[in-house]
Amino acid sequence: MIRKALIAAVLLALGTCGPALAQKQETATASAKLDLAKAAYTRQDYATALRLVRPLAEQGNPTAQSMLGFVYENGQGVPRDYAEAVKWYRLASEQGDADAQFWLGFAYWGGDGVPQDYAEAVKWWRLAAEQGDTSAQEQLGGIYLHGRGVPQDYAESLKWYGKAADQGDADAQMMLGWMYSRGKGVPQDYVESVKWYRLAAEQGYARAHINLGEMYRDGQGVAQDYAEAVSWFRKAADQGNAHAQYLLGMMYYFGEGVPQDYVQAHKWSNLIAASGDADDLMFREKVAAKMTPAQIAEAQRLASAWRKK
């Protein structure tokens, strides 16, 4: 290592390395400063992050420009300024930075710092998506699915969700499963739907847990299996998902996949009844009508203990 350093020093002194080495060193320095800036940002030391990033952004570094746009958009270490955020996002986007293109698209979509312009938003999202940015791909999937800012086009939606799903994006995998289950842009295919729900569920995605549980409950794309349905509902319920808690309570109420247990059914209905939803309250009262006061007290104790976990 010492010998290599000495040789490099001599070559530099003699001028034989020329601009190429200088450029390489400058790039390495910029990369190191960006790493330090990201570390500072992560620990919420925005002043340090800005001190490191701003000179790089002013020198034309697209990653630094994108980061500077982000802190202006979110008012981190500086007053929130959407127009300033757009300025830096645009500079980075025009150099092909996919992150900046994605956020610039959002600025146009919401009219933050620029007049609202759906076509311009789609343009920047498409540029980012074509570089493989999964967030932009998922965004395109959503707007084509719902026909927001573009004509509704299920095939185009499926295409973009598929690209993101193939890269492991759980949101896209879940939505791809939903499209196959509903036959949107493709022939209805429950087996394919289960495949994508499972991939998203295995990443801990609560909505996919629910959808996969429902497929097992209803026997769609898989053999009907109430116990397996309960297993997936429980995973989402344990994450605090109210709909999963409702479904799990129903399984206990009817004794599907688990022994019938009104105490457990009431416990889960207690957790969701706090929302004040009329259907949730009605379900809790329906369960309570089949219970003794001691059982209700036990269910309330279990619900309270669950909340404290």
C-alpha positions in Angstrom: 0.0 0.0 0.0 2.8 2.4 0.9 4.7 1.7 -2.3 1.6 2.3 -4.4 0.9 5.6 -2.6 4.5 6.7 -3.3 4.3 5.8 -7.0 1.0 7.7 -7.3 2.5 10.7 -5.6 5.5 10.7 -7.9 3.4 10.4 -11.0 1.1 13.2 -9.9 4.1 15.4 -9.2 5.6 14.7 -12.6 2.2 15.6 -14.2 2.1 12.3 -16.1 -1.3 11.4 -14.6 -3.0 14.4 -16.2 -6.7 15.3 -15.9 -8.0 11.8 -15.8 -6.6 11.1 -12.3 -7.7 14.5 -11.1 -11.2 13.7 -12.3 -11.1 10.3 -10.6 -10.0 11.8 -7.3 -12.7 14.5 -7.6 -15.4 11.8 -8.2 -14.1 9.8 -5.2 -14.2 12.9 -3.0 -17.8 13.7 -4.1 -18.8 10.2 -3.4 -17.3 10.3 0.1 -19.0 13.6 0.8 -22.3 12.2 -0.3 -21.9 9.2 2.0 -21.2 11.6 4.9 -24.2 13.7 3.9 -26.5 10.7 3.8 -25.2 9.6 7.2 -25.8 13.0 8.6 -29.3 13.1 7.1 -30.1 9.7 8.6 -29.2 10.9 12.1 -31.3 14.1 11.4 -28.2 16.4 11.4 -29.6 18.4 8.6 -27.2 21.3 9.0 -24.2 19.0 8.3 -26.0 17.3 5.4 -26.7 20.6 3.8 -23.2 21.9 4.3 -21.9 18.8 2.5 -24.5 18.6 -0.2 -25.0 22.2 -1.4 -21.6 22.7 -2.9 -21.8 19.4 -4.7 -25.3 20.3 -6.0 -24.0 23.7 -7.2 -21.2 22.0 -9.0 -23.8 19.9 -10.9 -23.7 16.6 -9.0 -27.2 15.1 -9.8 -27.4 12.9 -6.6 -26.6 16.0 -4.5 -29.1 18.0 -6.4 -31.8 15.4 -5.8 -31.0 15.3 -2.1 -31.1 19.1 -1.9 -34.5 19.1 -3.6 -35.7 16.6 -1.0 -34.7 18.6 2.0 -36.4 21.7 0.5 -39.5 19.8 -0.2 -39.7 18.5 3.4 -38.4 21.6 5.2 -35.5 19.7 6.8 -32.8 22.2 8.0 -34.3 24.9 5.7 -37.7 26.5 5.4 -40.0 24.3 3.2 -39.9 25.7 -0.3 -41.5 23.7 -3.1 -40.3 26.0 -5.8 -36.7 25.6 -4.7 -37.2 21.8 -4.4 -38.5 21.7 -8.0 -35.5 23.7 -9.2 -33.1 21.1 -7.8 -35.2 18.1 -8.8 -35.3 19.5 -12.4 -31.5 20.0 -12.6 -30.9 16.4 -11.4 -33.8 15.0 -13.6 -32.3 16.6 -16.7 -29.1 14.7 -16.0 -31.1 11.4 -15.8 -31.3 11.0 -12.0 -34.2 8.5 -11.5 -35.0 9.6 -7.9 -35.2 13.2 -8.9 -37.4 12.3 -11.9 -39.8 10.4 -9.6 -40.1 13.3 -7.1 -40.4 15.9 -9.9 -43.3 13.8 -11.2 -44.9 14.1 -7.8 -44.5 17.8 -7.8 -46.3 18.1 -11.1 -49.0 15.7 -9.9 -49.8 17.6 -6.8 -49.0 21.1 -8.1 -46.3 21.7 -5.5 -43.9 24.4 -6.7 -45.3 24.2 -10.2 -48.7 24.4 -11.8 -50.5 21.0 -11.6 -49.8 19.1 -14.8 -50.7 15.4 -15.0 -49.1 14.9 -18.4 -45.8 16.3 -17.2 -46.0 14.1 -14.1 -46.5 11.0 -16.2 -43.6 12.1 -18.4 -41.1 12.2 -15.6 -42.5 9.0 -13.9 -42.1 7.2 -17.2 -38.5 8.3 -17.6 -37.7 7.1 -14.1 -39.7 3.9 -14.6 -37.8 3.1 -17.8 -34.6 3.2 -15.7 -36.0 0.5 -13.5 -37.2 2.8 -10.6 -39.8 0.6 -8.8 -41.6 3.5 -7.2 -42.2 5.1 -10.5 -43.2 1.8 -12.1 -45.7 1.3 -9.3 -47.0 4.8 -9.6 -47.6 4.3 -13.4 -49.4 1.0 -12.6 -51.7 2.9 -10.2 -52.6 5.7 -12.5 -53.3 3.5 -15.5 -55.4 1.2 -13.2 -57.6 4.0 -12.1 -57.4 6.2 -15.1 -56.1 9.2 -13.3 -54.4 11.7 -15.5 -54.3 9.1 -18.3 -57.0 7.0 -20.0 -57.7 3.9 -18.0 -55.7 1.0 -19.4 -55.5 -2.3 -17.5 -52.9 -3.8 -19.8 -50.6 -0.8 -19.3 -51.2 -1.0 -15.5 -50.4 -4.7 -15.5 -47.2 -4.0 -17.4 -45.8 -1.5 -14.9 -46.9 -3.4 -11.8 -45.3 -6.5 -13.4 -42.0 -4.7 -13.8 -41.9 -3.5 -10.2 -43.2 -6.9 -8.9 -40.4 -8.7 -10.8 -37.9 -6.6 -8.8 -39.5 -7.6 -5.5 -41.7 -4.6 -4.8 -44.3 -5.9 -2.3 -46.9 -3.2 -3.2 -46.7 -4.1 -6.8 -46.8 -7.8 -6.1 -49.9 -7.3 -4.1 -51.6 -5.2 -6.8 -50.6 -7.7 -9.5 -52.2 -10.5 -7.4 -55.3 -8.3 -7.2 -55.5 -7.8 -10.9 -55.2 -11.5 -11.6 -57.9 -12.2 -9.1 -60.3 -9.7 -10.7 -59.3 -10.4 -14.3 -58.1 -6.8 -14.9 -56.0 -6.7 -18.1 -55.6 -10.5 -18.0 -57.9 -13.5 -17.9 -58.9 -14.1 -14.3 -56.4 -16.5 -12.8 -56.6 -17.4 -9.1 -53.5 -19.5 -9.1 -51.4 -16.6 -10.5 -53.1 -14.3 -8.0 -52.1 -16.5 -5.1 -48.5 -16.6 -6.3 -48.2 -12.8 -6.2 -50.1 -12.4 -3.0 -47.8 -15.0 -1.4 -44.6 -13.2 -2.6 -45.9 -9.9 -1.1 -47.1 -11.6 2.1 -43.7 -13.3 2.7 -42.3 -9.7 2.8 -44.7 -9.0 5.7 -47.2 -6.9 3.8 -50.4 -6.9 5.8 -52.8 -6.4 2.9 -51.3 -9.3 1.1 -51.7 -11.4 4.3 -55.4 -10.6 4.3 -55.9 -11.3 0.6 -54.0 -14.6 0.8 -56.0 -15.6 3.8 -59.2 -14.9 1.9 -58.0 -17.1 -1.0 -57.5 -20.0 1.5 -60.8 -19.3 3.2 -62.7 -19.3 -0.1 -60.7 -22.0 -1.9 -59.6 -19.8 -4.8 -56.4 -20.8 -6.5 -55.7 -23.2 -3.6 -57.5 -25.9 -1.7 -59.8 -24.5 0.8 -58.0 -24.4 4.2 -59.5 -22.5 7.1 -56.5 -23.1 9.3 -54.2 -21.6 6.7 -56.6 -18.7 6.3 -56.5 -18.1 10.1 -52.7 -18.2 10.0 -52.5 -15.4 7.4 -55.2 -13.3 9.0 -53.4 -13.5 12.3 -50.1 -12.2 10.8 -51.9 -9.1 9.6 -54.0 -8.8 12.8 -50.8 -8.9 14.9 -49.6 -5.9 12.9 -52.7 -4.0 14.1 -54.6 -4.2 10.8 -58.2 -3.7 11.8 -59.8 -5.6 8.9 -57.6 -8.6 9.6 -58.6 -8.4 13.3 -62.3 -8.4 12.2 -61.7 -11.4 9.9 -59.9 -13.3 12.7 -62.7 -12.5 15.1 -65.2 -13.9 12.6 -63.1 -17.1 12.3 -63.2 -17.6 16.0 -66.9 -16.8 16.1 -67.9 -19.4 13.6 -65.1 -21.9 14.6 -63.5 -22.0 11.2 -59.9 -23.1 11.2 -59.9 -22.8 15.0 -62.1 -24.1 17.8 -65.1 -21.9 18.2 -64.1 -19.4 20.9 -66.3 -16.4 21.8 -63.8 -15.0 24.2 -61.2 -14.7 21.4 -63.8 -13.4 19.0 -64.8 -10.7 21.5 -61.1 -9.9 22.1 -60.5 -9.1 18.4 -63.9 -7.3 18.1 -62.9 -5.2 21.1 -59.7 -4.1 19.4 -61.5 -2.9 16.3 -64.6 -1.5 18.0 -62.5 1.4 19.3 -62.7 2.9 15.7 -66.4 3.5 16.3 -67.4 1.8 13.0 -71.1 0.7 13.2 -70.4 -2.7 11.7 -67.6 -3.4 14.1 -69.7 -2.4 17.1 -72.5 -4.5 15.8 -70.2 -7.5 15.5 -69.0 -7.0 19.1 -72.5 -6.9 20.4 -73.4 -10.0 18.4 -70.6 -11.9 20.0 -71.3 -10.5 23.5 -74.9 -11.8 23.3 -73.5 -15.3 23.4 -71.2 -14.8 26.4 -71.4 -14.7 30.2 -70.2 -11.5 32.1 -67.1 -13.4 33.2 -66.2 -14.3 29.6 -66.7 -10.7 28.5 -64.4 -9.5 31.3 -61.8 -12.0 30.2 -62.0 -10.9 26.6 -61.6 -7.3 27.6 -58.6 -8.3 29.7 -57.0 -10.1 26.7 -57.7 -7.1 24.5 -56.1 -4.7 27.0 -53.0 -7.0 27.3 -52.7 -7.1 23.5 -52.7 -3.3 23.2 -49.9 -3.1 25.7 -47.6 -5.4 23.7 
